[in-house]
Amino acid sequence: MEQNEKDMKRRPAGIRTILLLVLAAVICWQVYKLFLVTDVAKIRPALSEKDDPNLTHNYIPYAGTVVISHDRSFMEPDRFDGPTQLDTMDLEQIAAFRKAKVQEYAQLNFFHQGYDPFKPPHNKIYGQITPKVGWVTTVPYYIANPYILLSLTHANYVAPFTVFLDDIDIVYANGRITETHTGTNGAMWHEFLDSRQGAIAVTMVNAWDAGFYYVHLVESLSENIVPATAPDNVGRTLYSQSSFYHVGQHQKNNISPYDARGCITLQNNGSPTKLVFYLWRKRPPSVEAKPDLIYEMIFQP
């Protein structure tokens, strides 16, 4: 009886200890989520509009047609878990690599003169890279393809759909970029959707880097999507997310953060899909405002 009474007295203290540990874990998780959404780079003072070279850049949409190819040469063919060309690069080499890619379609006038990924405002994205450290294999795809302004990934994953394609059909024409995925690529899209459960997400790191700070999914012009219900979702309002590169949990340079505001839910994985995005450089008065650029994706599974 005496032993049982002692056990009873110990239990409240034990329960309190467990509750405190649970509370501490919850607090740590909330702080971690806050870090993910408001990354360290955002703590840096923002550039004023008159000092931001992205916004002072005289952007005029190119009048003409340009076929945009994609580059996977930074990785070994079809090795999505292998080494990358950036693994051994220092910061100067990474900057030179990115700037060379930007020059490939300079006539599109997306990037300002004197673009440098390690100078403001671009250092918000690149400033936390650790040089001469391995990269998550698919992440340098974003750096190697600056004109693929928007990319679709599985929610909570970093690999963009287009990194898995051998060939790609992306065409810029008079202020509009169109990705068209049919045939083999359409079948790959179907496999991509079926390979994991859950929503897809849009990553706008290259759009932000090029100065297109605001994105909106125009649901009325899109097809096979479930209308968003969250008021801060890309399909309901203006969406802006720079993302940033840093050494993550895999001890390799990765891209963060996952942002639920960029999630898109499809009605049917096997149905033709069309996603139409409006992009702006300066914050527009509303999502109905005329865009600076249109980016559309068409999928025929």
C-alpha positions in Angstrom: 0.0 0.0 0.0 2.8 2.4 0.9 4.6 1.7 -2.4 1.4 2.4 -4.3 1.0 5.7 -2.5 4.6 6.6 -3.4 3.9 5.7 -7.1 0.8 7.9 -7.0 2.8 10.8 -5.7 5.4 10.4 -8.4 2.9 10.3 -11.3 1.9 14.0 -11.3 5.6 15.0 -11.4 6.2 12.5 -14.2 3.2 13.7 -16.1 4.3 17.3 -15.7 7.7 16.4 -17.0 6.2 14.8 -20.1 3.9 17.7 -20.7 6.8 20.1 -20.4 8.8 18.1 -22.9 5.8 18.0 -25.3 5.4 21.7 -24.9 9.1 22.3 -25.6 8.9 20.2 -28.7 5.8 22.1 -30.0 7.6 25.4 -29.4 10.7 24.2 -31.2 8.6 23.0 -34.1 6.8 26.3 -34.4 10.1 28.2 -34.3 11.4 25.9 -37.0 8.4 26.5 -39.2 8.8 30.2 -38.6 12.4 29.9 -39.8 11.3 28.0 -42.9 8.8 30.6 -44.0 10.6 33.7 -42.9 14.2 32.6 -43.6 17.2 34.4 -42.2 17.7 36.2 -45.5 14.4 38.1 -44.9 15.8 39.6 -41.7 18.2 41.6 -43.8 17.0 45.2 -44.5 14.9 45.2 -47.7 16.1 47.4 -50.6 13.9 50.4 -51.3 12.2 50.4 -54.7 14.6 53.1 -56.0 17.6 51.1 -54.9 16.5 47.7 -56.2 18.2 47.0 -59.5 15.4 44.6 -60.4 12.9 47.4 -60.2 14.9 50.2 -61.6 15.7 47.9 -64.6 13.8 49.1 -67.7 12.0 45.9 -68.5 10.3 45.9 -71.8 8.9 42.6 -73.1 10.9 41.2 -76.0 8.9 41.3 -79.2 9.7 38.0 -80.9 9.9 34.3 -80.3 12.7 32.4 -78.4 12.9 28.7 -77.9 14.2 28.0 -74.4 16.1 24.7 -73.8 17.0 23.2 -70.5 20.4 22.2 -69.1 21.0 19.0 -67.1 24.8 18.9 -67.9 25.6 19.8 -64.3 24.7 16.2 -63.3 25.5 12.8 -64.6 23.0 11.5 -67.1 19.9 10.1 -65.3 21.7 10.1 -62.0 19.2 11.9 -59.8 21.1 10.9 -56.7 24.7 11.5 -57.9 27.3 14.2 -57.8 26.9 17.6 -59.5 29.2 20.0 -61.2 28.6 22.6 -58.4 29.9 20.3 -55.7 33.5 21.5 -56.0 32.8 25.1 -57.0 33.7 28.1 -54.9 31.4 31.1 -54.7 33.1 32.9 -57.6 32.7 29.8 -59.8 29.0 29.5 -58.8 28.5 33.1 -59.7 30.2 32.7 -63.0 28.1 29.6 -63.8 24.8 31.4 -63.0 25.8 34.6 -64.9 26.7 32.5 -68.0 23.3 30.9 -68.0 21.6 34.3 -67.6 23.5 35.5 -70.7 22.1 32.7 -72.9 18.8 34.4 -73.5 19.8 38.0 -72.5 17.6 39.4 -75.3 14.5 38.6 -73.2 15.6 41.4 -70.9 14.5 39.7 -67.7 17.7 40.3 -65.8 19.2 43.7 -65.2 22.7 44.8 -66.4 25.4 43.9 -63.8 23.4 41.0 -62.5 25.4 39.2 -59.8 23.8 36.4 -57.7 25.8 37.4 -54.6 24.8 41.1 -54.7 21.5 42.6 -53.4 18.7 41.7 -53.9 19.9 38.3 -55.3 22.0 37.5 -52.3 18.7 36.9 -50.5 18.6 33.6 -52.5 22.4 32.8 -52.8 23.9 34.3 -49.7 23.8 31.2 -47.6 25.4 28.8 -50.0 28.3 26.8 -48.6 31.0 26.5 -51.3 32.8 23.3 -52.1 30.0 21.3 -50.4 27.8 18.7 -52.2 24.4 19.6 -53.5 21.2 17.7 -53.5 21.4 16.5 -57.1 18.4 18.1 -58.6 18.7 21.5 -56.9 21.4 23.0 -59.2 18.7 22.6 -62.0 17.2 25.9 -60.8 20.6 27.6 -61.1 21.4 26.2 -64.5 18.0 27.2 -65.9 17.2 30.8 -65.0 14.6 31.2 -67.8 12.4 28.4 -66.4 10.9 31.0 -64.1 8.3 28.7 -62.5 8.8 25.0 -61.6 6.4 22.4 -60.3 7.4 20.0 -57.5 5.7 17.6 -55.3 4.7 19.3 -52.1 7.6 19.0 -49.5 10.0 17.9 -52.2 12.6 19.9 -54.2 12.9 18.2 -57.6 11.1 20.1 -60.4 9.2 18.0 -62.9 11.2 19.2 -65.9 14.5 17.9 -64.5 13.3 14.4 -65.3 12.7 15.2 -69.0 15.2 14.5 -71.7 13.8 17.1 -74.1 11.6 20.1 -73.2 9.2 22.3 -75.2 9.3 25.8 -73.8 8.7 28.8 -76.0 8.8 32.5 -75.2 6.6 34.6 -77.6 5.8 38.3 -77.1 5.5 38.4 -73.4 4.3 34.9 -72.8 6.2 31.7 -71.9 4.5 28.4 -72.8 5.6 25.0 -71.5 3.9 22.2 -73.5 4.1 18.6 -72.3 2.7 16.0 -74.7 3.6 12.5 -75.9 6.4 11.0 -73.8 6.6 14.1 -71.6 2.9 14.0 -71.0 3.2 10.4 -69.9 6.0 11.4 -67.6 3.8 14.0 -66.1 1.2 11.3 -65.3 3.9 9.2 -63.7 5.2 12.2 -61.8 1.7 12.9 -60.3 1.1 9.3 -59.5 4.5 8.7 -57.9 3.6 10.5 -54.7 0.3 11.4 -53.1 -0.6 15.0 -52.3 -0.6 18.4 -53.9 1.9 19.9 -56.3 3.6 23.2 -55.5 5.0 26.0 -57.6 8.6 27.2 -56.9 9.2 30.8 -58.2 12.9 31.2 -57.2 14.0 32.1 -60.8 11.0 34.4 -61.3 11.9 36.3 -58.1 15.6 36.4 -59.0 14.7 37.9 -62.4 12.6 40.6 -60.7 9.2 39.1 -61.2 8.4 39.4 -57.5 4.6 38.6 -57.7 2.9 35.6 -59.1 -0.8 34.6 -59.3 -2.4 31.4 -60.7 -5.4 32.6 -62.7 -7.9 29.9 -61.9 -10.5 31.1 -64.4 -8.0 30.5 -67.3 -6.6 27.3 -65.9 -8.0 23.8 -66.3 -8.3 20.7 -64.1 -7.6 22.4 -60.8 -9.5 22.5 -57.6 -10.2 26.2 -56.7 -8.1 27.2 -53.7 -9.9 27.9 -50.4 -7.0 29.4 -48.3 -7.1 33.2 -48.8 -3.2 33.4 -49.0 -3.0 30.7 -51.7 -1.3 31.5 -55.1 -4.7 30.9 -56.7 -6.5 33.4 -54.6 -4.0 36.3 -54.2 -0.6 37.6 -55.0 2.2 35.1 -54.1 5.8 36.1 -53.5 8.6 33.7 -52.3 12.2 34.1 -53.0 13.4 30.8 -51.6 17.1 30.4 -50.7 19.9 27.9 -51.0 21.7 26.6 -47.9 23.1 23.4 -46.4 20.1 21.5 -45.1 19.4 18.3 -43.1 21.2 16.2 -45.7 24.4 18.1 -45.1 24.3 19.3 -48.7 23.3 22.6 -50.4 19.5 22.5 -50.8 16.7 24.9 -51.4 14.1 26.1 -48.8 11.5 26.7 -47.8 8.4 24.6 -48.5 5.6 27.0 -48.6 2.0 25.8 -48.5 0.8 29.0 -50.1 2.2 27.8 -53.4 0.3 24.5 -53.4 -2.0 23.5 -56.2 -4.5 20.6 -56.2 -5.6 18.9 -59.4 -9.0 17.5 -59.9 -7.8 14.4 -61.7 -4.2 13.2 -62.3 -5.1 11.7 -65.6 -6.9 14.7 -67.2 -5.4 17.4 -69.4 -4.2 20.2 -67.3 -3.5 23.9 -68.0 -2.0 26.3 -65.5 -1.9 30.0 -66.3 0.2 32.3 -64.1 0.4 36.1 -64.2 3.7 37.7 -63.1 4.5 41.2 -62.1 7.7 43.1 -61.2 6.0 45.7 -59.0 3.1 44.9 -56.7 -0.1 45.3 -58.8 -3.2 46.8 -57.3 -5.1 43.5 -57.8 -4.7 40.1 -59.4 -6.8 41.4 -62.3 -4.1 43.9 -63.3 -2.4 43.5 -66.6 0.7 41.2 -66.0 4.2 42.0 -67.0 4.6 38.4 -68.2 2.4 35.3 -68.6 3.7 31.9 -67.9 1.5 28.9 -68.8 2.0 25.2 -68.6 0.0 22.7 -70.6 -0.1 19.0 -69.9 -1.6 16.2 -72.0 -1.1 12.9 -70.0 
